[in-house]
Amino acid sequence: MFFQGPMIIFIVIPVYNRKEITRNCLLSLSKQTNTDFRVVVVDDASTDGTNEMISNEFPNVILLHGDGNLWWTGAINKGIDFALNNCQDEDFILVLNDDLVVPKNYISNYHELASKFPETVIGSVIMDITDRETILNGGIKINWWHAKRNNLNYKEKLSSFPEGYYTEVSTLTGRGVLFPIEVFRKVGLYNKQHFRHYGDTELPKRAEKNGYRLIVSYDAVVYSYPLRTISFSESDKYHLTDFKEYLFGVRSNANFKTRFWFAYDTAPNVFQGSIYFFFDFARILFHFLRRLSW
């Protein structure tokens, strides 16, 4: 299969057992004013009817299947690999999580941004789905010495920023990120060996080291459930029995292995990576202990 014609955005979405959330995401994409895109969903063996729902309600979605062992990284790579085998050189890949919905002009705005910002990886501003004027994440800035992440413009109102506003960032997540096709041809796919899950922030740094800018555009808007409710590692209260899951659970973004490899894969050198990891690990350990309920 080869898609001919104008520049196409391949939207790659990994899904697993979140049928209603996935439906809402796909519904928002079905209402886009610009239709120069293809949706590629990778369902990693869902058991809640997600596969059947997509096939019945969204017949234009390209549906790929996993065996239940892909996790986020394997699933997103499977979708990207499909796109790379079916795209033209001028096309783009948009990495999108299924727990997001987007406004009708989302794809239209990204087409304009792709032309305006060559050799750039462009992230979306993340808004609160329950209060669509409030920013949950306006971009990530990292202090590489103290391992402190600054969530830019958190709780600010989107209307306070002018049209065309964007900000340079330290890295990007998988929550609405547009990549030129050439990025994956140059730097490869997401690192499945080091990151089964939560490996989305490493690849943008690899792209940056190869000459690409990293920005978040406030014209590219996604609506998300409040971020603190998504990850176990962002809970307000823990018990001692949660410690193993907190540090070693695949779905925890405090995962020891994930944090270790992010430090060493993205830092300028081993020394910097060691300093970063020390402070990062101390910070996530303090987070757990401070919320520990005996």
C-alpha positions as CSV (number, residue, x, y, z in Angstrom):
1,M,0.0,0.0,0.0
2,F,1.3,3.4,-0.9
3,F,-0.6,6.7,-0.3
4,Q,-0.2,9.1,-3.2
5,G,-1.1,12.8,-3.3
6,P,-0.6,15.8,-0.9
7,M,1.4,15.6,2.2
8,I,-0.1,13.1,4.6
9,I,0.1,12.9,8.4
10,F,0.1,9.3,9.7
11,I,-1.4,9.4,13.2
12,V,-0.1,6.4,15.2
13,I,-2.1,5.5,18.3
14,P,-1.2,2.5,20.6
15,V,-4.2,1.1,22.5
16,Y,-5.0,-1.5,25.1
17,N,-8.3,-2.1,27.0
18,R,-9.6,1.4,27.0
19,K,-12.5,1.1,24.6
20,E,-14.5,4.2,25.6
21,I,-11.4,6.4,25.9
22,T,-10.2,5.1,22.5
23,R,-13.6,5.7,21.0
24,N,-13.6,9.4,22.1
25,C,-10.2,9.9,20.7
26,L,-11.1,8.4,17.3
27,L,-14.4,10.4,17.2
28,S,-12.5,13.6,17.6
29,L,-10.2,12.7,14.7
30,S,-13.2,11.8,12.5
31,K,-14.4,15.4,12.8
32,Q,-11.3,17.1,11.4
33,T,-11.7,19.9,8.9
34,N,-8.5,18.7,7.1
35,T,-8.7,15.1,6.0
36,D,-5.1,14.7,4.7
37,F,-4.2,12.2,7.4
38,R,-4.4,8.4,8.0
39,V,-5.1,6.9,11.4
40,V,-3.0,3.8,12.4
41,V,-4.1,2.1,15.6
42,V,-2.1,-0.7,17.1
43,D,-4.2,-2.8,19.4
44,D,-2.1,-4.9,21.7
45,A,-4.6,-7.7,22.2
46,S,-7.3,-5.8,24.0
47,T,-9.9,-8.0,25.7
48,D,-12.6,-5.4,26.2
49,G,-14.0,-5.2,22.7
50,T,-11.7,-2.4,21.5
51,N,-10.8,-4.2,18.3
52,E,-14.4,-4.9,17.4
53,M,-15.4,-1.3,18.2
54,I,-12.8,0.1,15.9
55,S,-13.6,-2.3,13.1
56,N,-17.3,-1.6,13.3
57,E,-17.4,2.2,14.0
58,F,-14.2,3.4,12.3
59,P,-13.7,1.4,9.1
60,N,-11.2,3.9,7.7
61,V,-8.8,3.3,10.6
62,I,-5.8,1.1,9.7
63,L,-5.9,-1.5,12.5
64,L,-2.8,-3.4,13.4
65,H,-2.6,-6.1,16.1
66,G,-0.1,-7.1,18.8
67,D,0.1,-10.3,20.9
68,G,-0.2,-8.5,24.3
69,N,3.5,-8.1,24.8
70,L,4.2,-5.0,22.8
71,W,3.6,-2.4,25.6
72,W,3.7,1.2,24.5
73,T,7.1,1.2,22.8
74,G,6.5,-2.0,20.8
75,A,3.0,-0.8,19.8
76,I,4.1,2.6,18.7
77,N,7.1,1.2,16.8
78,K,4.8,-1.2,14.9
79,G,2.6,1.7,13.8
80,I,5.6,3.8,12.8
81,D,7.1,1.0,10.8
82,F,3.8,0.7,8.9
83,A,3.8,4.4,8.2
84,L,7.5,4.3,7.0
85,N,6.6,1.5,4.6
86,N,3.6,3.4,3.1
87,C,4.6,7.0,3.1
88,Q,6.2,9.6,0.8
89,D,9.3,11.5,1.8
90,E,7.4,14.7,2.5
91,D,4.9,13.0,4.9
92,F,4.8,13.2,8.7
93,I,4.1,10.9,11.6
94,L,2.0,12.1,14.6
95,V,2.4,10.1,17.8
96,L,-0.8,10.3,19.8
97,N,-2.0,8.6,22.9
98,D,-5.6,7.4,23.0
99,D,-6.5,9.2,26.2
100,L,-6.7,12.5,24.3
101,V,-9.3,14.2,22.3
102,V,-8.5,17.0,19.8
103,P,-10.4,20.0,18.3
104,K,-11.6,20.0,14.7
105,N,-8.7,22.2,13.5
106,Y,-6.0,20.0,15.1
107,I,-4.8,18.4,11.8
108,S,-5.2,21.6,9.8
109,N,-3.1,23.5,12.3
110,Y,-0.4,20.8,12.2
111,H,-0.2,21.0,8.4
112,E,0.5,24.7,8.7
113,L,3.0,24.2,11.5
114,A,4.9,21.5,9.5
115,S,5.4,24.1,6.7
116,K,6.3,26.9,9.1
117,F,8.9,24.9,11.2
118,P,11.1,22.7,9.0
119,E,13.5,20.2,10.7
120,T,11.5,20.5,13.9
121,V,9.7,18.1,16.1
122,I,6.5,19.8,17.2
123,G,4.6,18.9,20.4
124,S,1.1,19.8,21.5
125,V,0.0,21.9,24.4
126,I,-2.0,19.7,26.8
127,M,-5.2,21.1,28.1
128,D,-7.6,20.0,30.9
129,I,-10.5,18.1,29.3
130,T,-12.8,19.3,32.1
131,D,-11.7,22.9,31.7
132,R,-10.6,23.5,28.2
133,E,-9.0,26.8,28.8
134,T,-6.6,25.5,31.4
135,I,-3.1,24.3,30.5
136,L,-2.0,21.0,32.1
137,N,1.4,20.9,30.3
138,G,2.7,23.7,28.2
139,G,6.1,22.0,27.6
140,I,8.9,20.5,29.6
141,K,12.1,22.3,30.6
142,I,14.7,20.2,32.4
143,N,17.6,21.3,34.6
144,W,20.1,18.6,33.6
145,W,22.2,19.2,36.8
146,H,19.4,19.0,39.4
147,A,17.1,16.7,37.4
148,K,14.2,19.1,38.0
149,R,11.5,19.2,35.4
150,N,9.5,22.4,35.0
151,N,6.0,22.1,33.5
152,L,5.7,25.3,31.6
153,N,2.7,27.5,32.1
154,Y,0.9,25.0,34.3
155,K,-2.7,26.1,35.1
156,E,-2.3,29.2,32.9
157,K,-5.1,30.1,30.5
158,L,-4.5,29.3,26.8
159,S,-6.3,32.6,25.9
160,S,-3.5,34.5,27.6
161,F,-1.0,33.4,24.8
162,P,-1.2,34.9,21.3
163,E,-1.9,32.9,18.2
164,G,1.3,31.4,16.8
165,Y,2.9,31.1,20.3
166,Y,5.4,28.4,20.8
167,T,8.2,27.6,23.2
168,E,11.5,25.7,23.0
169,V,11.5,22.6,25.2
170,S,14.0,20.1,26.6
171,T,12.0,17.0,25.4
172,L,8.6,15.9,24.4
173,T,6.1,13.2,25.4
174,G,3.9,10.9,23.2
175,R,0.9,13.1,23.8
176,G,0.6,14.6,20.4
177,V,4.0,15.0,18.7
178,L,4.6,15.6,15.0
179,F,7.8,14.1,13.5
180,P,9.1,14.6,9.9
181,I,9.4,11.2,8.3
182,E,13.1,11.7,8.0
183,V,13.6,11.8,11.7
184,F,12.9,8.1,12.0
185,R,15.0,7.3,9.0
186,K,17.9,9.1,10.5
187,V,17.7,8.2,14.2
188,G,15.6,5.0,14.3
189,L,12.5,4.1,16.2
190,Y,11.7,4.3,19.9
191,N,14.2,2.4,22.0
192,K,12.4,-0.9,22.9
193,Q,15.5,-2.4,24.6
194,H,15.7,0.3,27.3
195,F,12.1,1.4,27.5
196,R,9.1,-0.9,27.3
197,H,6.9,1.9,28.6
198,Y,7.4,5.6,29.1
199,G,10.2,5.7,26.5
200,D,8.5,8.6,24.6
201,T,10.8,11.3,26.0
202,E,14.1,9.7,24.9
203,L,13.6,9.7,21.1
204,P,13.0,13.5,20.8
205,K,16.4,14.0,22.6
206,R,18.0,11.7,20.0
207,A,16.4,13.8,17.3
208,E,17.7,17.0,18.9
209,K,21.2,15.6,19.0
210,N,20.8,15.1,15.2
211,G,20.0,18.7,14.6
212,Y,16.2,18.9,15.0
213,R,14.5,21.6,17.1
214,L,12.1,20.6,19.8
215,I,9.1,22.9,20.4
216,V,5.6,22.9,21.8
217,S,3.1,24.9,19.7
218,Y,0.1,26.4,21.5
219,D,-1.8,26.2,18.2
220,A,-1.7,22.4,18.4
221,V,-4.1,21.6,21.3
222,V,-5.0,18.3,22.9
223,Y,-7.5,17.8,25.7
224,S,-6.5,15.3,28.4
225,Y,-7.9,14.0,31.6
226,P,-6.0,15.6,34.6
227,L,-2.5,14.1,34.4
228,R,-2.2,13.3,38.0
229,T,-4.9,10.6,37.6
230,I,-3.2,8.8,34.8
231,S,-0.1,7.3,36.5
232,F,0.2,5.3,39.6
233,S,3.5,7.0,40.3
234,E,1.6,10.4,40.6
235,S,-0.7,9.2,43.4
236,D,-1.4,11.3,46.6
237,K,-1.0,8.3,48.9
238,Y,1.0,5.1,49.0
239,H,1.4,2.1,51.2
240,L,4.6,0.2,51.9
241,T,3.3,-2.6,49.7
242,D,3.3,-0.2,46.8
243,F,7.0,0.3,46.8
244,K,7.9,-2.5,44.4
245,E,5.3,-1.5,41.9
246,Y,6.3,2.2,42.3
247,L,10.0,1.6,41.4
248,F,9.8,-1.5,39.2
249,G,6.3,-1.6,37.7
250,V,6.3,-1.3,33.9
251,R,3.4,1.2,34.1
252,S,5.0,3.4,36.7
253,N,6.8,6.5,35.4
254,A,9.0,6.3,38.5
255,N,10.3,3.0,37.1
256,F,14.0,2.6,38.1
257,K,15.2,1.2,34.8
258,T,13.3,3.8,32.7
259,R,14.8,6.7,34.8
260,F,18.3,5.2,34.6
261,W,18.3,4.8,30.9
262,F,16.8,8.2,30.3
263,A,19.6,9.8,32.3
264,Y,22.4,7.9,30.4
265,D,20.8,7.9,27.0
266,T,20.0,11.6,26.9
267,A,22.7,13.4,29.0
268,P,25.7,15.0,27.1
269,N,28.1,12.5,28.8
270,V,28.3,9.8,31.4
271,F,29.3,12.2,34.2
272,Q,26.3,14.4,33.5
273,G,24.1,11.4,33.3
274,S,25.3,10.1,36.7
275,I,24.6,13.5,38.4
276,Y,21.2,13.7,36.7
277,F,20.2,10.1,37.8
278,F,21.3,10.7,41.4
279,F,19.1,13.7,41.8
280,D,16.3,12.2,39.8
281,F,16.2,9.0,41.9
282,A,16.4,11.0,45.1
283,R,13.5,13.1,44.0
284,I,11.2,10.2,43.1
285,L,12.1,8.3,46.3
286,F,11.3,11.4,48.4
287,H,8.0,11.7,46.5
288,F,7.1,8.2,47.7
289,L,8.2,8.6,51.3
290,R,6.4,11.9,51.7
291,R,3.1,10.3,50.7
292,L,3.6,7.0,52.5
293,S,0.7,6.0,54.7
294,W,1.8,3.7,57.5
